[in-house]
């Protein structure tokens, strides 16, 4: 019984880990996009 719970918890931790990595990449891309758009506004 406990092994099933442990496996489930391990899976949850792994998926959370990958989710955080993906979010980090998305945030970086979003920041780059926002910087680019603000630069374009200043130039025009």
Residue pairs with C-beta under 8 A, 6 or more apart in sequence:
none
